[in-house]
Amino acid sequence: MPNLEQYQKLKKQLDAQGVALVAISKTKPKEDILSFYEQGQRIFGENRAQEMAEKSADLPKDIEWHFVGHLQRNKVKYIIESVALLHSGDSPRLIKEVNKEARKIDRTVELLLQFKIAKEDSKYGLGLEQARSFLSSEAFQKMENIRLRGVMGMATFTDDTEQVRAEFKKLKNLFEEIKTTFFAAQEDFNIVSMGMSGDYPIAIEEGSTMVRIGSLLFGARD
Ligand SMILES: *Cc1c(COP(=O)(O)O)cnc(C)c1O
């Protein structure tokens, strides 16, 4: 069940801190999305390509759709028209494919570099050296249909708040380093996407500019 009271409280707090809210609506029905839309929410996040394509086709056109899950290259085509920000730029090969599909429809797609900051093996993401070599490459320089806007990461799922804090700190440092080295002249390389329902207060303390919140707003997922 959508928790509208929670939404108002959270939104007010985030606005005061200058932090953007992505309402993560994956697996949830369109009616639930509309109830937050009616409260003024415009940014929603999904992690399945076909699900986002379907929801974006049916829901109001002024919704900004963010894609937050690992995206297989053969599914890029499903999201290329609707995506406003791809949080999960987690490999050079995927980013290259996004550029190629964006070019076909003559648009520029904004995306974040997803870094692996958690200890868990299952999490996708780039390492610093991999990102450096990609950003230095001629192949990247030639990608005219993507625009990098910042970084994204997920902390380890643990009760150890000091570990979570250390991982968010690491992402913030990676952001600063990459910004200084590669994007010093690009003012809108300014997004640090970190923090979910269970850890967003720590993420904000560590410099998050955009949180991705699902279950706290929509209720638990099956
Ligand atoms: C599901 C998901 C979220 C939201 O998780 P909650 O714990 O429900 O807030 C945030 N980011 C990503 C990448 C997700 O897949």
The ligand as a MOL file (V3000), in Angstrom:
LIG
                    3D

  0  0  0     0  0            999 V3000
M  V30 BEGIN CTAB
M  V30 COUNTS 15 15 0 0 0
M  V30 BEGIN ATOM
M  V30 1 C 14.9720 -1.9040 -5.4350 0
M  V30 2 C 16.0520 -0.9030 -5.5340 0
M  V30 3 C 16.0570 0.2470 -4.7120 0
M  V30 4 C 15.0020 0.5210 -3.6520 0
M  V30 5 O 15.1090 -0.3920 -2.6110 0
M  V30 6 P 14.2470 -0.2120 -1.2590 0
M  V30 7 O 15.0400 -0.9350 -0.2600 0
M  V30 8 O 12.9270 -0.8370 -1.5370 0
M  V30 9 O 14.1470 1.2360 -0.9830 0
M  V30 10 C 17.0800 1.1630 -4.9010 0
M  V30 11 N 18.0490 0.9690 -5.8110 0
M  V30 12 C 18.0710 -0.1080 -6.6040 0
M  V30 13 C 19.1850 -0.2490 -7.5810 0
M  V30 14 C 17.0870 -1.0890 -6.4880 0
M  V30 15 O 17.1370 -2.1620 -7.2750 0
M  V30 END ATOM
M  V30 BEGIN BOND
M  V30 1 1 1 2
M  V30 2 1 2 3
M  V30 3 2 2 14
M  V30 4 1 3 4
M  V30 5 2 3 10
M  V30 6 1 4 5
M  V30 7 1 5 6
M  V30 8 2 6 7
M  V30 9 1 6 8
M  V30 10 1 6 9
M  V30 11 1 10 11
M  V30 12 2 11 12
M  V30 13 1 12 13
M  V30 14 1 12 14
M  V30 15 1 14 15
M  V30 END BOND
M  V30 END CTAB
M  END
